[in-house]
Each structure stands twice: as structure tokens, then as C-alpha cells.
Amino acid sequence: MKILVCISHVPDTTSKINFTDNNTKFDTNGVQFVINPYDEFVLTRAMWFKEKQGASVTVVHVGNATTEPTLRKALAIGADNAIRVNAEAIDGLTVAKELAAVVKNGGFDLVLAGKESSDYNGQMVPGMLAALTDFNFVNAAVGLEIDGTSATVEREMDGGHETIATNLPLVIGGQKGIVEETDLRIPNMRGIMMARKKPLTVVEPVGNPIATSTKSFEKPSPKGAVKLVDESNIDELINLLHTEAKVI
């Protein structure tokens, strides 16, 4: 079984976010980048298939050369090889089209991706990738088992979980639950040293036209001052909830 794991290069959630060029571009100065957390969950699941079922695992990312340390970390975790598509990840459709070309050229059976990236939260790429490749697709997966060409997927839904039977080829949009946080792997020294020798192939983009552009970014409004109300002053609390918070 050939597995492709899609990796996003995202800012660490503790990073301070700023914008440049009249709030139209993300300022990367001083920002620490990491593997998208949802992608880290599915990468860990891919490693299980590698160790238990002999699957091969390739990681792929659409981005420039500055993103290669993130791919090297995925290799240090245990992926066999990496592919970087030498293009800017402008929008979800552009990324999905570039990934679709990699899938078609590589003959992959199973594509694992996080259900969304933690920077844009679009939840677009896995579904569009499945449509472009004509693969089966399950999103919000919290469980995955493969037996030959048959797959059993557990997905989260409103009010509970749903178990789906499907077949390869398959695209999965995964999240926490497909493995637990305690299962996530930290690269050890041996893995880091081996990652330096593993192939990282750079491929040129297929050149899909960009469908969207960013007009501006805007930070959330700063939180207002907190008003404390004495527990005995119920009338004032009700008045504030009615006139200021406007929730009653």
C-alpha cells in the first residue's frame, strides 16, 4: 500500500501574528513554523500502517524552500521520502490541484490529510483533492482500518460518530482521535540523522491558475475591560446583561 500524507507548514499557535503591506500579507518575521497538528495525527496513523502492514509513506507539501525543515521533521518521524511542490500555497483549490498531480503521478492508494490547516481553517483541500482524483472521501475521521483494498472509517458527526465502509483509493480528512495525542511521535536523534539521507524531491508546479486573492487580513478586536458585579447585586447584573451584553 502506497500512502501519501499531505503536510501543511503552519505557524505555531504561540506565535505573535502580524501583517504587512497594508494588512495584505502575513509577516513571517519571528514566527516559528510547525507541522499542522491535524496532519501530525494522520502522519502518525500512516506510520502505524507502515510498521504493521508494510506500507510505504511519502509526505508532500506545496510551498517554497523555506518550508523544507517541516518536511525533514516528517521524515525524522519515519516517513520514507518527501515531495515539495515548488509553488506558493495561495488558495485551497491551487493546492488541491497541485496535490492531485502528485497523487496521479505517484500511483498512491491512500491519501491522508488533516481535515484543515490550523492557520486558515478552510476544510477545503481534502474534499477537492478527492474530487480531482476521483477517490472515495471521508472527512473528520477519528478512526481508520485498512484490510487489503477495504477500509473502515469512523468519523465524527453532530451528536456522535458514524462508521463507514469504503474501498481504496481513498482520501481521508483526519483529526484528533485517528490517533491520540499520547501516540504522537517526537523525532529522536537516530530519526533526525536518517532524515538527512532520505530523498526530498522538488517538483515544479503544473501551473494551475489562481482562483482567489487576499484583499486584507484583520485581527480580532481586543477584549474589553471586565466589569465585576457583587454577587448580592442581582439587579445590576440583570441590567448589564440586558443593556450592554444584550443577551437577555
C-alpha positions, 0 to 999 in steps of 0.5 A: 500500500502506497500512502501519501500524507499531505503536510501543511507548514503552519505557524505555531499557535504561540506565535505573535501574528502580524501583517504587512503591506497594508494588512495584505500579507502575513509577516513571517518575521519571528514566527516559528513554523510547525507541522499542522497538528491535524496532519501530525495525527494522520502522519502518525496513523500512516506510520502505524500502517507502515510498521504493521502492514508494510506500507510505504509513506511519502509526505508532500507539501506545496510551498517554497524552500523555506518550508523544507525543515517541516518536511525533514521533521516528517521524515525524522518521524519515519516517513520514507521520502518527501515531495515539495511542490515548488509553488506558493500555497495561495488558495485551497483549490491551487493546492488541491490541484497541485496535490492531485498531480502528485497523487496521479503521478505517484500511483498512491492508494491512500491519501491522508490529510488533516481535515484543515490547516490550523492557520486558515481553517478552510476544510477545503483541500481534502474534499477537492483533492478527492474530487480531482482524483476521483477517490472515495472521501471521508472527512473528520475521521477519528478512526481508520482500518485498512484490510487489503483494498477495504477500509473502515472509517469512523468519523465524527458527526453532530451528536456522535460518530458514524462508521463507514465502509469504503474501498481504496483509493481513498482520501481521508480528512483526519483529526484528533482521535485517528490517533491520540495525542499520547501516540504522537511521535517526537523525532529522536536523534537516530530519526533526525540523522536518517532524515538527512539521507532520505530523498526530498524531491522538488517538483515544479508546479503544473501551473494551475491558475489562481482562483482567489486573492487576499484583499486584507487580513484583520485581527480580532478586536481586543477584549474589553475591560471586565466589569465585576458585579457583587454577587448580592447585586442581582439587579445590576447584573440583570441590567448589564446583561440586558443593556450592554451584553444584550443577551437577555 
